Amino acid sequence: MTVPSSPQGLRQRKITGDGSEDSGAQFKDDECVQSSKTHRQANEEVVWGQTPDGEVFKVPTTHDVLTGLFHPRHPKSHLDILNLSLLGLQLILFYVLPRPTAKIFFLFYFVFWRAAYDAGLGWVLTKQSKRKWMVREIQRLGWLDEKRNPAARKWIRAQLQGKMGKDYSFDELPLEYNTWLLFRQLVDVILLNDFLAYCMFAFTCFRVPEGLSFPVHALRWIGGVALVVFNLWVKTEAHNVVKDYGWYWGDVFFQRGALVFDGVFELAPHPMYSVGYAGYYGLSLMVGSYPVLYVSLAAHAAQFAFLVLFENPHIERMYGKRKPIALRKPVSVSETKKVKKVNGSGQFPSSVEDNVDQLSTPTATEGETATDTETETECEGKASGTLRSRPILLESTVSQHDLHHKYFRRDVVLLHNIDLLRSSDAMLVLLLVYVVLGSCLPGLSYHATLVLHFAHACAWCMFHTFGLGLLLRAQSESKYLVRHFLKHYHYPTNDHGDGAVQEAFTNWKALYNISLCMTYTSLATLAWKSYTMPLAWFEGDALLCHTLGVLLLALHGWAAIESFEVLGVFGWFYGDFFMEDFPAHLEYTGIFRYLNNPELMSGASFLGFALISGSKLVGMLAVIRFISHWWFLRTLKTDYRDSPHMRKLYGDSLRKDAGFVKVIKNVASKNARLLESRAGRHAPEIRRVAKEVKGTFDKVFEETADVVEEFLAKSKPRISEVMQETKVLLQQSRERLVITRVARDLSSFDTSKYKISIVPSQSGDRRFHIGEPIKVNWQAPARHSRRDWIGIYKVGANKSTLVTKISSSGLWVPVHGEEWDRDAPVNETSRLTTLGKEPELGVVSFEGSALPWTIGRYEVRYHHDGKYNVLSLDGPCEVYVSKPASLDLTSIRECLAYIVPLCLDSDPDLIPLSCGGTQEPADTDSAVTRDMDDFSFWSERQAKRICSVIKQAFGVEYAPDVVMADANLTALANRILVSKQLLVL
């Protein structure tokens, strides 16, 4: 007999009674779907199973639980007797216990069995799915070993043989199948008692709701009965489709071909867990009890938790196919555009199914199977050949990956991907904040309303000056905004960085305009709320204040218009901070003939509103505006020659004094000389006093500016310090938790016989390029814990050499990998090796996510029994990253050609063909071959590694989305080169 190579090939037709096979009746390669009728004719076919070790066996016939348990002619096992006893006990208690007592008892009794189902079976099945835990435990305990535990084997054999038919042979079937049969008997106990306990609880809560008419009662019973009948139908149909193999999670133990989900499985997703619980709500309707309804909802939610935490992950592990990210598959233009006319006939092909296999998404009911060995499915679909017979002229060929990143760039979905430096996102957040706060505000008094409007106007004023000012200064000093968009957004390869500059400037313009509008709108609303119409216009100074206020508002408007006429859009939005190729030159025309910074006139409107409203709050806001805007102009774009930005852009072309200042100084100089000539012998004293007064004003001015500068300069480090102290406190609390995980049995181990040593790298020293595997030799005495592990830490991170006091953060490998399930030990109790008297030797390798992806000096530590006791350590070793010899495209690409494969774990299915990757057969047959520099990812974590290494090697930052959008060595090298050239200060 030929052993099938994949689970799909395990089912073959039976034509003779002795089990001989007809080779001509095997599945053909071009068969895609078998009819459900063929699947259900069990008496006409032989079903073959396959263990994880590859052993193929004939799957015997099984009986359903109700027939085996309640049919009097079927023998009963000890577990069946236990099950019947528990079910009978429930019925007796239902009739014996008083109704109030029965309600409480059956509620907790149902909770117990529901927890045993969802939590207990979920935990056991998860461990079996991941590590074959049940099979290993039975092997370890020797329950089915005739030599180690004959009594247990004899008892289990008797239980199983009595439940099975004549085609069952306990001795010939593999351990996995017998373990599954034993497990399903346990499942029968849990499921039946869970169901009956729920029914008993519902019956104890039965009542007739009052206040309802007869038609409502009739509808209640009709609906309840319909839901119960529907529930029974769904469960029956589901069992007919998946049989006992799927009903009892047989694929956790062995494989029996592809699961074909048809029938009721096309009605709803996971019908046994979704619509299959309709009977709960039907029974709730019939008994007319809210407690039953809420218990039903809780039980249904627990079942969904079982589905999410165990069933779905198991299905993904067993039948899911890993799909690489950023894989470029050619997509013809005909799929998105009209196909050109063929040979000038003016006719179009009648079918466009040529690429259906590339674009269609497999339905959830198709029974595809993918194991860890990546077995191929037996059936491969054939595309329609309608178009293949005709030559079709296409304009170009692109990939779906490139099309996706062409039209989608971190788009906001609800609040996901919010970027406050993107103007549309900022406006969305602003709108949501105003709506939420506006709806949450209680009724306020007049004074509280004024304070609220003042705080609102003050917040916008501070944001417009200090917030945007700091943002502009960061842009001037480090091109912060351009760097941000280069990091987080993908731009075409031939863009040369212009897209990032344009997008940064576009979003800055929108943010600046929003802030400007909100600043003056909040000011106007504050003035309006605080304004009171004068009762007597011609008494006191009311008319004068209004007149001066209107004049100041007009002055501000005139100054703003004049400034815009001279500056244009480029200067109005501070374009010289962004566009270096734009001709930037100073023009001292218009209002700039008289003032270097007419923007100071913007404070006139604040003062005007303060005079008109007569409000102290508006006056206080005007003072804040003058101080903050004066700092804004002095820091960024003022008449001071030591302004960093102005000095960098315009150098010596800056004039020192504007026309107005120059005239005032000339008049003051003439008057000073006239005064000196008339003062006579008092002239030197007057000159000295004048210099002291001028020096005092200059000193006050400079000290005020220095105070504001110092405050803003110290704010950021202080905030960083607070954040760092918080991190330290969290780290210390974590360390205290780690210290408690220290073993107390070290006295029974000879710690001097534990040794580890770092294996030198390929260069012969202890320098490893980032991403290179780090191998460590270890030696332990014959009697050592199998839960020992080795971690890698930065040198100096742990002061103690006896106990590791910081978390490994995933940078660790087990000494015996079979004893661990990811970060958790398989067995709760420690196991010791007893392999003679000689020390045990071995090698572990730090690879992938267990490697440190930050350059530095590291040490390795051998830990005892899953704890943090250090038995041996070695180091240091250095992790470094190679950098290009020169900043050109070829050097950068060569550097990436070494870095990228390491970040992709040197997986030949992911790395570029130019670096030794493998090409899929589908790509070879395709008319458009894969680019030699293309690469892909299994997860976003690998893209994050590339981003981290690029930052350390080249000094530029990218988000994982940007690297995944490029997914090409040359494109990524070109992006790095453009970024380095663009971000040169």
Helices and strands as residue ranges (DSSP letters): G 7-10, E 11-13, G 23-25, H 36-40, G 42-44, E 45-50, E 56-58, H 65-70, H 78-96, H 99-115, I 116-121, H 122-131, H 133-141, H 150-163, H 175-204, H 214-247, G 250-252, G 263-266, G 275-277, H 278-287, H 290-306, I 307-311, H 312-319, E 330-332, G 333-335, H 356-359, E 397-399, H 400-407, H 423-440, H 446-462, I 463-467, H 468-478, H 480-488, G 493-495, H 498-530, H 542-572, G 575-577, G 590-593, G 598-602, H 603-613, H 616-636, H 644-650, G 651-653, H 659-679, G 680-682, H 683-739, G 746-748, G 751-753, E 755-758, E 767-769, E 774-780, E 789-794, E 812-814, G 817-819, E 820-821, E 824-825, E 840-846, G 848-850, E 856-863, E 870-880, H 889-903, G 913-915, H 921-925, H 940-954, H 960-966, H 969-982
